[in-house]
């Protein structure tokens, strides 16, 4: 008899946080890669709207639609067994509470187990209502790719005392509203550590230092097949690997041991 697979849940990640265990998250957009990622021991799979850039060839995530996210969520869900399956709400799919409920429901019915949305304190009402309806939420703070045009580019967020305090306040408010997980992108490592210590829910970092409870990267970045320059916060895990599976396993192991991210992958 094969060993029973115990699925990862938001509660599992909370337990890992309380025990000081680091967990890994990786993007996936199809069934084949998902199976490899699952077998490598990744704890969370993110069907990211990053697919707009790495699969569709867009310059940003803005063109990604709900139909795109639903298609890729269904494909990933078919072979995802152990990891928690997190899915991005695409650009303007949650411009109101009512719209957020409709689209989050569609994603959950497609196989998502937790919904990720970008935004700060302005999303409190949406987070609270999704939580009230039993839909798990990951709140994404820091660099928010969906509003990159407003931000003026892909820039580190939370630098300076005022900006840091605002992000900390937003994080605490989102937790109070019911967020199950926080994700911090391109945030100074010291601020990310402060936020991680201040909340009792898991915090996932990407370019946010090694003190976050978990780490997430884009699959294509760690396999060195993303067009253009690889982000500072990522690493080419294929360089010393003999296969894709080995590269993903190396990522999982380095996150668990604390070897990744190293100082060169972090921001001050």
N, C-alpha and C positions, 0 to 999 in steps of 0.2 A: 504494500500500500504506500502511495506517495504521502509525504508529510503535508499536513494541513497548513495552508497558507493563512497567516493571521494578518488581516489588512491593517495598514497604518491609518490612524484616525487623528483628528485634532487633539483628542484626549491622549493618544499615544505620544504625540509631540510635546504636550504639556508635561507628561511624565518624564520624557527625555530631558526636557529643560530643567526640571526639578532635580534630576540626577546628574546634571552637568554633561550629558551626552550630546555631542554635535550631530546634526542630521543633514542629509543632502537632498537637494532638489535640482531637477534638470528639466529643460523643456523637451517636449516631444510633440510631433504633429501627425504621426502615422502609426499604423499597427506594427510594422516590422521593427522600427526603432524602439517602440514602446516595449516590445518583448525583450529586447536586448537590455534595455535600461532596467526593467523589472528584475531580470535575472542577475544583474550586476549589484543589486542591493540598494538602489536609490530609494529614498523614503517618500519623496513627493515628486509627482510628475506635474509639470505646468504646461497646459496647452496655451501657449502665450500668443498674444497678438503680434509678437515678434515674427510670426510666420509671414506677415506682410512684407518684411524686409528680407528674411533669409530664404523664403520659398517663392513669394510672389514678385520679388525684385523691386519693391517700392522703396522710396527714400526714407519713409517714416511708417509708423503703424496706423496712421490716420485713415488710409483707404480701406482697412479691414472691416468687413461687415459681419452682422450676426449670422448670415448664412455661411460665411467662411468659418466662423468659430463653431457653429453647429456641425458642419461637415467634419472638421478635424477632431472635434470632441468625440463624435461617434466612432471615428476610426481608431482613436487612441483607447477609448473605453473597451473596445472589443478584445484587447489583449492585456489590458492593465489589471493585474490581480492584487498584488500586495501594496503598491504605493498609493498614497492619498492622491486623488485626481483633482487638481485645481485648474480652473479655467478662467481666462481673462474675459471681462466684459469689454467689448470693443468700443471705440470712440463714439460718444453720444448715444450709447445704448442704455444709458441710465441718467438721462437729463432731468427726469422727474421720478418721484417715488413710484408712481403708477407704471411708468415705462420700465423701471428697474425690476419691479415685481414680475412683469410679463416676461422680460428677457432672461432674468435669472431662472425663472421656472422652466423656460425652454432649454436652457443649458443643463439644468439639473435632470430634466427628462431625457436629455441626450447622453447622460452619463457622468456629468460633473458631480463632485462630492463637496466642493467648496468653491465659491465664486470670489474672484479677485477684482477689485475695482480701484482705480486711481482716484486720488483726491485727499483733501485735508479736512478741516473742520466743516466745510460746506457739505460733506457727505454724511454727516451725523444722522440726519433724519432717515436717509436711505438705509444706512447700516442698521439703525434701530428697527426699522420696519422689516427688513429682510430677516433679521434675528427673530423678531416677534413671530414671523411666519415659518420659522424653523429652517431657514436657509443659512448655512454657515458662510462666513465672510472673512476674506483676507483683505485688509486695508493697506494700500500701497502709498507710502510717503517718500519724500525726497524728490529725486528726478522722476518726472512723470512724462514718459515719451509721448503720450497722447496730446499733451499741451506744449510740446517742444517749441512750436512756433511762438507761443506766448512767452516762454522762458528765454527765447533768443538763442537756442542751441542746447546741446547736451552738456550741461554744466553741473558741477558739484553743488548740492543744495545744503543749507543749514550752516554755512560759514558765518561767523560773527555771533556775538552774544544774543542779539535780538532774534535773529533767524533761528538760532539753536533753541531758544526758549519757546518760540512759536511752534516749532516742530515737536518738542517735548510735550507741550500743552495739547497739541492736536492728537498725539499718540495716546495720551491719557484719556482724552475725551472719546476717542474712537473705541478704546477698550471699555469705557463706561457705557458706550452705546451698544456694545455687544460683539465687537469684532473678535474673531477666534484666533486670528494670526495677524501680525504686522509684517510688512515687507518694506525694507529700507533700501533705496537705490541711490548710489553715488552720494553718500553722506560721510562727513568726516568720521574716522574711526572712533574718536573719543566721544562724539555725540551719539553714535550708534550704540556704544557700550553703555552710555548713560541711560538711553531709552530702554535697552534690553534689561538693565537692572531694575528699572522703574516699573515695569509691567510684569504681570504674572502669566501672560500668554506668550507663546513662541514668537520669536522675531527672526525673520529670514533676511539675510543681507546679500546684496550684490554690489560690490564696490563700497562696502560699509564696514570693513574690518573683520577681524577674527573673533571678536567678542560676541557677535550675534549667535543665537542658538543654532541657526542653520545657514546654509549657503545655497544660492541658486545661480546657475549659469545657463547660457544658451548652448544647446547641444552642438550646434554647428561651430561655435567658437572653440569649444574644447577639442573638436576634431580637426581644427584648422582648415575648414572649408568655407568659412564665411567670406564673402567677397570684401575686398578692401582691408583696412587696418583693423587688427584685433583690438578690442577695448583694453585699456590698462588693467582693469579689474579681472580680466579673464586670463586663462593659461592654455597653452597648447599641450594637452595631455597625450596627443598622438605621437609626439616627438620621441618618446621613449617606450612606446607601446608596440606590440606586434600585431594587434588587432583592435578593432573598434570596441569590442567587449572589454579588452584589457585596459584601454584608455578610460572607459567609463568607470571600471572597477578602481583604477588608480585615483580618479577623482573622488569616488566614494570614500576610499581609504584615507586620502589626504584631508578631506573634510573632517572625518571622524577623529583623526589623530591631532588635528589642529595645524598640520603642515600647510594647508591651504585655507585661507589666503595668507600669503607671505607679505611682508612689509611693502614690497614693490607693487602689490595688487591693491593697495589701500590709499586713501586720501587723508590729508591732514586738515 
